[in-house]
Amino acid sequence: MARVDHWERLLAAAIDTARACPFVWGVHDCPTFAFETRMILTGGEDVAALWRGRYTTALGGERVMRRLGWASLEEMGRALLGEPRPAVLLARRGDIVLADTGLGFGICTGASAVGMAPEEGLTTVPLTSCRLAWAV
């Protein structure tokens, strides 16, 4: 899926918007932020509609994920995005990443990634703390 014109500005705007919004399970959490950003960058389908507003806790999110047929965030990523890049360090700005830090899904911003975390809201982690990356 190709990125839209001026995707760099759209990525910056999505990150600024996320910075101003608190973390809310099922509304503004890690998968919702990552997949909504992907939709903005590509003009693609709103896959976050599959889970948006359907849970209010981490446990509820796990239950919805399982009802949708995914046993893990990695399985969810593979189902929705296909095979990840061969190495996470090949991620480009705007790609979706899966972090090992508890961040879950995030967006590559270069040498780091941003995503939503329950206590902190928008959080930045080094790309080296991510284990998978999918091309956007």
C-alpha positions in Angstrom: 0.0 0.0 0.0 1.5 3.3 -1.1 1.8 6.3 1.2 -0.1 9.4 0.4 1.5 12.7 -0.7 2.9 14.7 2.2 2.8 11.7 4.5 5.7 13.2 6.5 3.5 16.1 7.6 0.6 13.8 8.3 2.9 11.6 10.5 4.1 14.7 12.4 0.4 15.8 12.9 -0.7 12.3 14.1 2.1 12.3 16.6 1.3 15.8 17.8 -2.4 14.8 18.2 -1.5 11.7 20.1 0.7 13.7 22.4 -2.3 15.8 23.4 -4.6 12.9 24.0 -4.6 10.7 27.1 -4.4 6.9 26.8 -7.8 5.3 26.8 -8.2 1.6 26.4 -10.1 0.8 23.2 -10.1 4.4 22.0 -6.6 5.8 22.1 -4.3 2.9 23.0 -1.3 1.3 21.3 -3.0 -0.7 18.5 -5.6 2.0 17.8 -2.9 4.7 17.5 -0.6 2.6 15.3 -3.4 1.5 12.9 -5.1 4.8 12.7 -1.7 6.4 11.8 -1.2 3.8 9.1 -4.7 4.7 7.7 -3.7 8.4 7.7 -0.4 7.7 6.0 -1.9 5.4 3.3 -5.5 6.5 2.9 -6.3 2.9 3.5 -8.9 1.0 5.4 -9.8 1.7 9.0 -8.9 -1.7 10.5 -8.9 -0.2 14.0 -12.7 -0.1 13.6 -12.6 -3.9 14.4 -11.8 -3.2 18.0 -12.3 0.6 18.6 -14.7 1.2 21.5 -15.1 -2.5 22.3 -13.1 -2.7 25.5 -12.1 -0.5 28.5 -9.3 -2.5 30.1 -6.2 -4.5 29.2 -8.1 -7.7 29.9 -11.0 -6.6 27.7 -8.5 -5.8 24.9 -7.1 -9.3 25.2 -10.6 -10.8 25.0 -11.5 -8.8 21.9 -8.2 -9.7 20.3 -9.0 -13.4 20.9 -12.5 -13.1 19.6 -11.1 -11.6 16.5 -8.9 -14.7 16.1 -5.5 -13.5 17.3 -3.7 -15.1 20.3 -1.0 -12.3 20.5 -0.2 -8.9 19.2 2.4 -10.5 16.9 -0.3 -12.7 15.4 -2.6 -9.7 15.0 0.2 -7.8 13.2 0.9 -10.7 10.9 -2.8 -11.1 10.1 -3.4 -7.4 9.4 -0.1 -6.4 7.9 1.5 -9.6 6.5 5.0 -10.6 7.0 7.2 -8.2 9.0 10.5 -6.8 7.6 13.4 -9.2 7.8 14.9 -7.1 10.6 13.5 -4.4 12.8 16.4 -2.1 12.1 15.2 -2.0 8.5 12.1 0.0 9.6 11.4 3.3 7.9 9.7 6.3 9.4 6.0 5.6 9.5 6.3 1.8 9.7 4.4 0.0 12.4 6.6 -1.7 15.0 6.0 -4.1 17.9 8.0 -3.2 21.0 9.1 -5.5 23.7 8.9 -2.8 26.3 5.2 -3.1 27.1 4.4 -0.4 24.6 2.9 -2.9 22.1 2.4 -1.4 18.7 4.0 1.9 17.8 5.2 3.9 14.8 8.8 4.1 13.7 10.2 7.7 13.8 13.7 6.9 12.8 16.1 5.6 15.5 13.1 5.4 17.8 9.4 4.6 17.9 6.4 6.2 19.5 3.3 4.6 20.9 0.7 4.9 23.5 1.4 3.5 27.0 -1.2 3.2 29.8 0.5 5.4 32.4 2.5 7.8 30.2 0.4 8.4 27.2 2.6 9.0 24.1 5.9 7.3 24.8 9.2 7.1 22.9 11.4 4.0 22.9 14.6 3.1 21.0 14.0 1.2 17.8 16.3 -1.5 19.3 13.7 -2.2 21.9 11.3 -3.3 19.2 11.3 -6.8 17.8 9.2 -6.6 14.6 8.5 -3.9 12.0 6.0 -3.9 9.2 6.2 -1.7 6.1 3.6 1.0 5.7 
